[in-house]
Amino acid sequence: MNYKSLLSSLLIFIISYFFSILVLAQDSTSLVKDSVKTYSYSTIADLQKELNDIFDDNSFRNANWGVVIQSLNNGEYFYKRNEDKFFIPASNLKLFTSSGGLLLLGSDYKFSTNILTNGYQSGSTLYGDLIIQGRGDPTISGRFYNNDLNYVFDTWIDSLLEMGIKNIKGNIVGDDNLFEDTGLGNGWSWDYETDWYAAQSNALSYNDNCIDITIKYDPKTDSVIVNYIPALRNIVLLNNVTAAANNERTSIDVYRERGTNVITVSGTFRKNSDSLITYSTVMNPTQFMIIAFKNRLEQRKIRVNGYSFDIDDYDREINYNDLDLLFTWYSEPLREIIKVINKGSQNFFAEQLLKTIGLEKKGFGSAANGIAVLKELFSEIGLNPENIVMVDGSGLSYINMVTPRQIVDLLKYIYSNNKIYPDFFNSLPIAGVDGTIGKRMNNTSAENNVRAKTGFISHVRSLSGYAFTGDSEPVAFSIIANNFNVPIKLADNIQDLVCLRLTNFRRK
């Protein structure tokens, strides 16, 4: 080969290499937008070769892929790779928590909160304390009620007013004793604690145990204004945000000092930016909730002569046999709640469900009790509990481990269970439509043909669920990447390409 030919070949190689990297680095929407919607007639062997080529991508040479794809018609494996090895699943663990909740509690299950008193009513006055007994309801917020933070509280207050109660000569007491005091999951990183996705689990909770922080520029004072809701006396918010020129970038950091409700918002905010909403978790969710409720009572003109107490600070012994139940609040049914868990990958809701399983089945809401009940269930339905290492309900911990085969075996069992499958299936994100894959696989054969749960923590990306081939053949799949050190979109791209191959696939 002469010098010019060699140079030409080298140039072609370099261009091809960088082009391939560039293509892979595109977001998944760009990557697949030109993919044909027509179907590819092939054999399983051909499909396996194509998938091998995808997973052997050089960008993931130091990473690990765990994959199982199995037909739900005849049990044939379309593809397997490291199927029986342990992988960190991230939020794919929610598949076990949410399906377990449906199987153990039922789709119609509703979380409950009891409102009781140790006193008596005379005229319009309640002489005694109002006691709020929590049982893990994660929905005391505006999430199901048109973002009205006070909807649930107002419903309770309406009930009190209907009973003729306009004055409370006593305290408002929050009882969280049906759950363990440990609000954070086993193995959660300390630097998660401020972030909404690591909100503390608790028997009594309000607004996902977070405050909503709004940041905006005020041209009148040439300063940045930081407000938050709910604005409560036990929250201290420090504003260290400075206004930045229009050619500078907005960069905001929120930090809650450990063990406190002192929250500092710092950074820069570009003057021509629209207002920004961010979040911070709170310490002591019970106190947070009870203070908020007492405030709302007073706003609704119900006079409270006492104080708001976390039961841990309450100096009286509570004997529930001596209390009068005024009324019970019930949440939306579980079939609606697992949509929040799976479509939005809501960690707090998942942790609440796990502990509620423990409460309902073993009498006390702890993560350990919930996991023990789930392990018993998994064994009963034919899974191998030894291949499921579960320490929380959300998948936020790096200690969680599961094999791809166990995930697919779970999905197979759910598919065969007519009682829960429709509600579980409807809880999963839909490719190109909603949830965490709402902007992935758009305008391709995978759109509306893939229902799958995502998972993400650093160096982990997972996608597991159901897909329908060009023959309308249902398959269950699990695709997990661990230990990669490239942009997460590259992992998304590979998972999306696999889904495209599946939804374009037709048997010869």
GULOGU-613342 format. One record per residue (C-alpha): residue number from 0; x negated, y negated, z negated. Coordinates in steps of 0.02 Angstrom, whole numbers. Layout:
<atoms>
[atom NUM, [X, Y, Z]]
...
</atoms>
This chain:
<atoms>
[atom 0, [0, 0, 0]]
[atom 1, [-74, -169, 48]]
[atom 2, [-85, -318, -67]]
[atom 3, [69, -406, 5]]
[atom 4, [176, -249, -9]]
[atom 5, [118, -221, -187]]
[atom 6, [155, -401, -233]]
[atom 7, [324, -391, -150]]
[atom 8, [368, -230, -241]]
[atom 9, [312, -304, -407]]
[atom 10, [415, -459, -377]]
[atom 11, [568, -356, -336]]
[atom 12, [543, -254, -494]]
[atom 13, [526, -410, -602]]
[atom 14, [679, -490, -526]]
[atom 15, [780, -331, -546]]
[atom 16, [725, -309, -726]]
[atom 17, [770, -485, -779]]
[atom 18, [932, -477, -683]]
[atom 19, [982, -321, -778]]
[atom 20, [940, -404, -943]]
[atom 21, [1039, -557, -892]]
[atom 22, [1190, -453, -845]]
[atom 23, [1184, -358, -1008]]
[atom 24, [1168, -517, -1108]]
[atom 25, [1328, -592, -1038]]
[atom 26, [1480, -591, -1149]]
[atom 27, [1592, -444, -1117]]
[atom 28, [1725, -546, -1029]]
[atom 29, [1601, -602, -898]]
[atom 30, [1525, -431, -887]]
[atom 31, [1686, -342, -845]]
[atom 32, [1789, -475, -757]]
[atom 33, [1750, -404, -586]]
[atom 34, [1779, -224, -636]]
[atom 35, [1903, -139, -525]]
[atom 36, [2073, -95, -592]]
[atom 37, [2083, 52, -475]]
[atom 38, [2042, 223, -544]]
[atom 39, [1887, 328, -523]]
[atom 40, [1914, 512, -484]]
[atom 41, [1781, 612, -570]]
[atom 42, [1736, 764, -672]]
[atom 43, [1695, 768, -857]]
[atom 44, [1516, 807, -810]]
[atom 45, [1508, 651, -701]]
[atom 46, [1584, 547, -840]]
[atom 47, [1457, 613, -965]]
[atom 48, [1314, 567, -849]]
[atom 49, [1382, 390, -831]]
[atom 50, [1400, 373, -1019]]
[atom 51, [1224, 438, -1048]]
[atom 52, [1159, 303, -932]]
[atom 53, [1253, 171, -1031]]
[atom 54, [1195, 230, -1202]]
[atom 55, [1016, 254, -1144]]
[atom 56, [1000, 68, -1112]]
[atom 57, [825, 12, -1154]]
[atom 58, [887, -131, -1264]]
[atom 59, [942, 0, -1391]]
[atom 60, [790, 113, -1383]]
[atom 61, [756, 87, -1568]]
[atom 62, [938, 97, -1620]]
[atom 63, [1054, 242, -1654]]
[atom 64, [1217, 278, -1565]]
[atom 65, [1349, 392, -1639]]
[atom 66, [1487, 436, -1518]]
[atom 67, [1633, 556, -1505]]
[atom 68, [1766, 547, -1369]]
[atom 69, [1899, 683, -1371]]
[atom 70, [2057, 719, -1274]]
[atom 71, [2215, 716, -1379]]
[atom 72, [2303, 828, -1254]]
[atom 73, [2192, 982, -1261]]
[atom 74, [2052, 942, -1384]]
[atom 75, [1918, 939, -1248]]
[atom 76, [1768, 832, -1291]]
[atom 77, [1732, 704, -1158]]
[atom 78, [1570, 653, -1242]]
[atom 79, [1469, 679, -1401]]
[atom 80, [1308, 598, -1465]]
[atom 81, [1245, 616, -1643]]
[atom 82, [1422, 662, -1687]]
[atom 83, [1382, 742, -1855]]
[atom 84, [1253, 617, -1916]]
[atom 85, [1291, 485, -2046]]
[atom 86, [1320, 307, -1986]]
[atom 87, [1363, 148, -2078]]
[atom 88, [1539, 114, -2012]]
[atom 89, [1565, -67, -2068]]
[atom 90, [1750, -109, -2049]]
[atom 91, [1789, 55, -1963]]
[atom 92, [1807, 115, -2143]]
[atom 93, [1972, 21, -2146]]
[atom 94, [2041, 160, -2035]]
[atom 95, [2028, 277, -2185]]
[atom 96, [2098, 151, -2309]]
[atom 97, [2245, 95, -2204]]
[atom 98, [2297, 267, -2142]]
[atom 99, [2275, 337, -2318]]
[atom 100, [2389, 200, -2384]]
[atom 101, [2523, 245, -2258]]
[atom 102, [2510, 430, -2296]]
[atom 103, [2508, 411, -2486]]
[atom 104, [2623, 262, -2513]]
[atom 105, [2731, 260, -2356]]
[atom 106, [2760, 127, -2224]]
[atom 107, [2902, 52, -2326]]
[atom 108, [2797, 30, -2483]]
[atom 109, [2802, -146, -2557]]
[atom 110, [2680, -221, -2680]]
[atom 111, [2767, -287, -2835]]
[atom 112, [2739, -423, -2965]]
[atom 113, [2837, -425, -3128]]
[atom 114, [2891, -586, -3212]]
[atom 115, [2928, -555, -3397]]
[atom 116, [2947, -646, -3561]]
[atom 117, [2913, -612, -3745]]
[atom 118, [3042, -742, -3795]]
[atom 119, [3225, -782, -3773]]
[atom 120, [3331, -907, -3681]]
[atom 121, [3442, -1032, -3767]]
[atom 122, [3532, -1151, -3653]]
[atom 123, [3409, -1213, -3522]]
[atom 124, [3256, -1175, -3627]]
[atom 125, [3150, -1017, -3629]]
[atom 126, [3075, -1002, -3803]]
[atom 127, [2921, -896, -3775]]
[atom 128, [2788, -858, -3648]]
[atom 129, [2814, -819, -3464]]
[atom 130, [2705, -670, -3419]]
[atom 131, [2657, -630, -3239]]
[atom 132, [2605, -448, -3224]]
[atom 133, [2507, -415, -3065]]
[atom 134, [2505, -251, -2972]]
[atom 135, [2387, -296, -2830]]
[atom 136, [2498, -393, -2709]]
[atom 137, [2381, -475, -2582]]
[atom 138, [2519, -576, -2499]]
[atom 139, [2550, -714, -2627]]
[atom 140, [2499, -847, -2503]]
[atom 141, [2569, -929, -2349]]
[atom 142, [2511, -790, -2233]]
[atom 143, [2683, -714, -2206]]
[atom 144, [2780, -873, -2241]]
[atom 145, [2736, -1002, -2108]]
[atom 146, [2578, -1053, -2201]]
[atom 147, [2680, -1117, -2347]]
[atom 148, [2565, -1090, -2497]]
[atom 149, [2709, -1120, -2616]]
[atom 150, [2837, -1004, -2537]]
[atom 151, [2816, -861, -2660]]
[atom 152, [2803, -976, -2810]]
[atom 153, [2958, -1071, -2753]]
[atom 154, [3053, -907, -2737]]
[atom 155, [3006, -865, -2917]]
[atom 156, [3054, -1039, -2975]]
[atom 157, [3221, -1027, -2884]]
[atom 158, [3255, -868, -2983]]
[atom 159, [3214, -956, -3146]]
[atom 160, [3327, -1102, -3100]]
[atom 161, [3468, -983, -3055]]
[atom 162, [3450, -912, -3231]]
[atom 163, [3469, -1090, -3296]]
[atom 164, [3289, -1107, -3358]]
[atom 165, [3225, -1286, -3347]]
[atom 166, [3106, -1288, -3495]]
[atom 167, [2976, -1163, -3554]]
[atom 168, [2921, -1185, -3734]]
[atom 169, [2775, -1069, -3717]]
[atom 170, [2628, -1023, -3607]]
[atom 171, [2607, -953, -3433]]
[atom 172, [2506, -792, -3449]]
[atom 173, [2426, -696, -3307]]
[atom 174, [2410, -510, -3341]]
[atom 175, [2283, -426, -3226]]
[atom 176, [2251, -274, -3337]]
[atom 177, [2317, -146, -3214]]
[atom 178, [2161, -172, -3107]]
[atom 179, [1979, -156, -3156]]
[atom 180, [1888, -318, -3193]]
[atom 181, [1756, -286, -3060]]
[atom 182, [1813, -392, -2915]]
[atom 183, [1667, -362, -2797]]
[atom 184, [1633, -200, -2706]]
[atom 185, [1491, -80, -2742]]
[atom 186, [1337, -129, -2643]]
[atom 187, [1401, -298, -2584]]
[atom 188, [1263, -422, -2554]]
[atom 189, [1253, -565, -2679]]
[atom 190, [1244, -693, -2539]]
[atom 191, [1419, -641, -2480]]
[atom 192, [1502, -706, -2637]]
[atom 193, [1551, -878, -2572]]
[atom 194, [1621, -814, -2408]]
[atom 195, [1806, -779, -2381]]
[atom 196, [1770, -603, -2319]]
[atom 197, [1702, -559, -2492]]
[atom 198, [1845, -628, -2597]]
[atom 199, [1865, -541, -2763]]
[atom 200, [1996, -405, -2780]]
[atom 201, [2114, -427, -2927]]
[atom 202, [2284, -371, -2991]]
[atom 203, [2341, -553, -2982]]
[atom 204, [2289, -651, -2828]]
[atom 205, [2335, -810, -2738]]
[atom 206, [2291, -876, -2565]]
[atom 207, [2173, -729, -2532]]
[atom 208, [2077, -790, -2687]]
[atom 209, [2006, -933, -2585]]
[atom 210, [2021, -1121, -2567]]
[atom 211, [2045, -1198, -2395]]
[atom 212, [1921, -1339, -2365]]
[atom 213, [1955, -1475, -2235]]
[atom 214, [1810, -1584, -2174]]
[atom 215, [1837, -1741, -2069]]
[atom 216, [1752, -1904, -2026]]
[atom 217, [1828, -2068, -2089]]
[atom 218, [1778, -2213, -1974]]
[atom 219, [1841, -2341, -2098]]
[atom 220, [1711, -2294, -2228]]
[atom 221, [1586, -2216, -2107]]
[atom 222, [1584, -2063, -2216]]
[atom 223, [1639, -1883, -2217]]
[atom 224, [1792, -1837, -2320]]
[atom 225, [1806, -1663, -2394]]
[atom 226, [1973, -1605, -2463]]
[atom 227, [2034, -1436, -2521]]
[atom 228, [2194, -1342, -2560]]
[atom 229, [2255, -1289, -2681]]
[atom 230, [2181, -1435, -2778]]
[atom 231, [2169, -1366, -2956]]
[atom 232, [2085, -1429, -3114]]
[atom 233, [1974, -1275, -3129]]
[atom 234, [1892, -1308, -2960]]
[atom 235, [1746, -1430, -2945]]
[atom 236, [1706, -1477, -2766]]
[atom 237, [1546, -1574, -2729]]
[atom 238, [1536, -1666, -2563]]
[atom 239, [1358, -1678, -2498]]
[atom 240, [1405, -1693, -2313]]
[atom 241, [1333, -1838, -2214]]
[atom 242, [1397, -1914, -2053]]
[atom 243, [1293, -1873, -1899]]
[atom 244, [1276, -1966, -1736]]
[atom 245, [1382, -1907, -1590]]
[atom 246, [1231, -1829, -1506]]
[atom 247, [1191, -1726, -1661]]
[atom 248, [1268, -1559, -1706]]
[atom 249, [1387, -1517, -1847]]
[atom 250, [1310, -1399, -1973]]
[atom 251, [1406, -1359, -2132]]
[atom 252, [1357, -1249, -2279]]
[atom 253, [1474, -1198, -2420]]
[atom 254, [1402, -1127, -2580]]
[atom 255, [1489, -1077, -2742]]
[atom 256, [1373, -1067, -2891]]
[atom 257, [1374, -889, -2956]]
[atom 258, [1494, -858, -3099]]
[atom 259, [1576, -1029, -3081]]
[atom 260, [1702, -1126, -2979]]
[atom 261, [1577, -1263, -2939]]
[atom 262, [1576, -1271, -2750]]
[atom 263, [1456, -1377, -2649]]
[atom 264, [1490, -1424, -2469]]
[atom 265, [1334, -1490, -2384]]
[atom 266, [1262, -1524, -2211]]
[atom 267, [1302, -1641, -2068]]
[atom 268, [1466, -1678, -1979]]
[atom 269, [1467, -1758, -1807]]
[atom 270, [1569, -1919, -1805]]
[atom 271, [1670, -1878, -1649]]
[atom 272, [1712, -1702, -1706]]
[atom 273, [1888, -1641, -1741]]
[atom 274, [1924, -1596, -1920]]
[atom 275, [1849, -1431, -1976]]
[atom 276, [1926, -1302, -2092]]
[atom 277, [1818, -1182, -2191]]
[atom 278, [1839, -1080, -2350]]
[atom 279, [1763, -1033, -2515]]
[atom 280, [1804, -892, -2634]]
[atom 281, [1848, -929, -2815]]
[atom 282, [1792, -857, -2980]]
[atom 283, [1924, -784, -3096]]
[atom 284, [2070, -758, -2975]]
[atom 285, [2193, -736, -3120]]
[atom 286, [2158, -908, -3191]]
[atom 287, [2163, -980, -3015]]
[atom 288, [2334, -906, -2984]]
[atom 289, [2411, -950, -3152]]
[atom 290, [2353, -1131, -3148]]
[atom 291, [2425, -1148, -2973]]
[atom 292, [2591, -1074, -3028]]
[atom 293, [2602, -1187, -3182]]
[atom 294, [2567, -1338, -3071]]
[atom 295, [2708, -1287, -2956]]
[atom 296, [2828, -1261, -3101]]
[atom 297, [2796, -1438, -3156]]
[atom 298, [2812, -1506, -2979]]
[atom 299, [2982, -1421, -2971]]
[atom 300, [3033, -1507, -3135]]
[atom 301, [3021, -1355, -3247]]
[atom 302, [2938, -1419, -3402]]
[atom 303, [2802, -1310, -3479]]
[atom 304, [2751, -1353, -3657]]
[atom 305, [2610, -1227, -3667]]
[atom 306, [2454, -1184, -3569]]
[atom 307, [2401, -1067, -3430]]
[atom 308, [2305, -914, -3490]]
[atom 309, [2211, -769, -3414]]
[atom 310, [2265, -624, -3524]]
[atom 311, [2083, -599, -3573]]
[atom 312, [2092, -769, -3662]]
[atom 313, [2263, -739, -3736]]
[atom 314, [2260, -720, -3925]]
[atom 315, [2417, -613, -3941]]
[atom 316, [2441, -427, -3917]]
[atom 317, [2564, -386, -3778]]
[atom 318, [2680, -239, -3804]]
[atom 319, [2776, -214, -3644]]
[atom 320, [2911, -119, -3737]]
[atom 321, [2954, -281, -3823]]
[atom 322, [2959, -387, -3665]]
[atom 323, [3109, -430, -3559]]
[atom 324, [3092, -413, -3371]]
[atom 325, [3164, -568, -3291]]
[atom 326, [3139, -513, -3110]]
[atom 327, [3020, -426, -2992]]
[atom 328, [2944, -497, -2834]]
[atom 329, [2914, -381, -2686]]
[atom 330, [2795, -407, -2541]]
[atom 331, [2822, -371, -2358]]
[atom 332, [2815, -183, -2319]]
[atom 333, [2649, -95, -2298]]
[atom 334, [2674, -72, -2111]]
[atom 335, [2658, -262, -2095]]
[atom 336, [2515, -276, -2218]]
[atom 337, [2405, -150, -2127]]
[atom 338, [2420, -258, -1971]]
[atom 339, [2325, -391, -2068]]
[atom 340, [2198, -261, -2125]]
[atom 341, [2164, -189, -1953]]
[atom 342, [2202, -323, -1825]]
[atom 343, [2114, -461, -1921]]
[atom 344, [1993, -347, -2016]]
[atom 345, [2042, -426, -2181]]
[atom 346, [1927, -360, -2317]]
[atom 347, [2024, -429, -2465]]
[atom 348, [2185, -344, -2411]]
[atom 349, [2092, -179, -2388]]
[atom 350, [2016, -187, -2562]]
[atom 351, [2186, -227, -2637]]
[atom 352, [2262, -76, -2549]]
[atom 353, [2123, 40, -2608]]
[atom 354, [2147, -8, -2790]]
[atom 355, [2336, -1, -2774]]
[atom 356, [2320, 178, -2714]]
[atom 357, [2223, 212, -2874]]
[atom 358, [2355, 123, -2978]]
[atom 359, [2503, 214, -2901]]
[atom 360, [2424, 387, -2902]]
[atom 361, [2313, 385, -3056]]
[atom 362, [2388, 246, -3163]]
[atom 363, [2246, 121, -3150]]
[atom 364, [2187, 13, -3006]]
[atom 365, [2002, 45, -2983]]
[atom 366, [1901, 75, -2826]]
[atom 367, [1842, 241, -2899]]
[atom 368, [2021, 300, -2927]]
[atom 369, [2075, 247, -2753]]
[atom 370, [1927, 334, -2672]]
[atom 371, [1956, 493, -2774]]
[atom 372, [2138, 500, -2715]]
[atom 373, [2086, 469, -2535]]
[atom 374, [1954, 606, -2542]]
[atom 375, [2086, 729, -2603]]
[atom 376, [2199, 675, -2460]]
[atom 377, [2062, 693, -2330]]
[atom 378, [2027, 870, -2387]]
[atom 379, [2212, 913, -2376]]
[atom 380, [2227, 852, -2197]]
[atom 381, [2075, 947, -2136]]
[atom 382, [1935, 820, -2147]]
[atom 383, [1771, 857, -2234]]
[atom 384, [1756, 737, -2383]]
[atom 385, [1570, 777, -2393]]
[atom 386, [1549, 685, -2228]]
[atom 387, [1636, 528, -2291]]
[atom 388, [1535, 422, -2413]]
[atom 389, [1655, 287, -2469]]
[atom 390, [1618, 154, -2601]]
[atom 391, [1742, 17, -2555]]
[atom 392, [1900, -3, -2452]]
[atom 393, [1841, -130, -2324]]
[atom 394, [1674, -66, -2260]]
[atom 395, [1578, -219, -2317]]
[atom 396, [1452, -114, -2412]]
[atom 397, [1299, -37, -2329]]
[atom 398, [1319, 113, -2445]]
[atom 399, [1471, 176, -2348]]
[atom 400, [1431, 315, -2224]]
[atom 401, [1534, 424, -2111]]
[atom 402, [1508, 535, -1959]]
[atom 403, [1587, 488, -1792]]
[atom 404, [1669, 660, -1788]]
[atom 405, [1759, 624, -1952]]
[atom 406, [1829, 462, -1882]]
[atom 407, [1893, 550, -1727]]
[atom 408, [1963, 694, -1831]]
[atom 409, [2057, 565, -1934]]
[atom 410, [2124, 481, -1776]]
[atom 411, [2178, 651, -1709]]
[atom 412, [2272, 691, -1867]]
[atom 413, [2361, 523, -1867]]
[atom 414, [2408, 547, -1684]]
[atom 415, [2491, 712, -1730]]
[atom 416, [2585, 637, -1877]]
[atom 417, [2745, 561, -1808]]
[atom 418, [2787, 486, -1977]]
[atom 419, [2643, 362, -1983]]
[atom 420, [2570, 358, -1807]]
[atom 421, [2684, 221, -1737]]
[atom 422, [2646, 101, -1881]]
[atom 423, [2462, 142, -1881]]
[atom 424, [2449, 125, -1692]]
[atom 425, [2538, -43, -1698]]
[atom 426, [2415, -106, -1828]]
[atom 427, [2264, -85, -1714]]
[atom 428, [2194, -229, -1609]]
[atom 429, [2241, -221, -1425]]
[atom 430, [2105, -247, -1296]]
[atom 431, [2125, -413, -1208]]
[atom 432, [2281, -456, -1308]]
[atom 433, [2258, -480, -1495]]
[atom 434, [2158, -449, -1652]]
[atom 435, [1970, -432, -1652]]
[atom 436, [1965, -368, -1472]]
[atom 437, [2089, -494, -1406]]
[atom 438, [1952, -580, -1304]]
[atom 439, [1864, -421, -1249]]
[atom 440, [1898, -319, -1093]]
[atom 441, [2015, -451, -1022]]
[atom 442, [2081, -424, -846]]
[atom 443, [2017, -247, -834]]
[atom 444, [2090, -74, -838]]
[atom 445, [2056, -72, -1025]]
[atom 446, [2171, -218, -1061]]
[atom 447, [2324, -150, -1154]]
[atom 448, [2253, 26, -1134]]
[atom 449, [2135, 22, -1283]]
[atom 450, [2188, 7, -1465]]
[atom 451, [2037, 4, -1577]]
[atom 452, [1966, -58, -1741]]
[atom 453, [1805, -156, -1737]]
[atom 454, [1670, -160, -1869]]
[atom 455, [1525, -278, -1898]]
[atom 456, [1392, -310, -2028]]
[atom 457, [1211, -351, -1990]]
[atom 458, [1134, -218, -1875]]
[atom 459, [1299, -121, -1868]]
[atom 460, [1434, -127, -1734]]
[atom 461, [1575, -2, -1723]]
[atom 462, [1730, 25, -1618]]
[atom 463, [1851, 168, -1646]]
[atom 464, [2028, 202, -1592]]
[atom 465, [2132, 261, -1445]]
[atom 466, [2115, 241, -1257]]
[atom 467, [2222, 299, -1111]]
[atom 468, [2139, 359, -951]]
[atom 469, [2196, 327, -774]]
[atom 470, [2295, 489, -791]]
[atom 471, [2378, 418, -948]]
[atom 472, [2284, 550, -1047]]
[atom 473, [2264, 493, -1228]]
[atom 474, [2090, 504, -1304]]
[atom 475, [2023, 465, -1477]]
[atom 476, [1852, 388, -1484]]
[atom 477, [1721, 321, -1604]]
[atom 478, [1570, 221, -1545]]
[atom 479, [1449, 162, -1681]]
[atom 480, [1283, 74, -1662]]
[atom 481, [1164, 64, -1810]]
[atom 482, [993, -15, -1831]]
[atom 483, [993, -124, -1676]]
[atom 484, [903, -290, -1672]]
[atom 485, [977, -372, -1518]]
[atom 486, [1124, -494, -1503]]
[atom 487, [1288, -416, -1555]]
[atom 488, [1364, -454, -1385]]
[atom 489, [1250, -325, -1309]]
[atom 490, [1326, -191, -1420]]
[atom 491, [1499, -257, -1378]]
[atom 492, [1457, -246, -1193]]
[atom 493, [1407, -65, -1206]]
[atom 494, [1564, -20, -1304]]
[atom 495, [1671, -114, -1178]]
[atom 496, [1588, -27, -1031]]
[atom 497, [1626, 142, -1110]]
[atom 498, [1808, 92, -1132]]
[atom 499, [1814, 40, -949]]
[atom 500, [1744, 208, -893]]
[atom 501, [1878, 295, -997]]
[atom 502, [2024, 191, -937]]
[atom 503, [1967, 204, -756]]
[atom 504, [1939, 391, -769]]
[atom 505, [2049, 517, -679]]
[atom 506, [2016, 702, -671]]
[atom 507, [1979, 774, -500]]
</atoms>
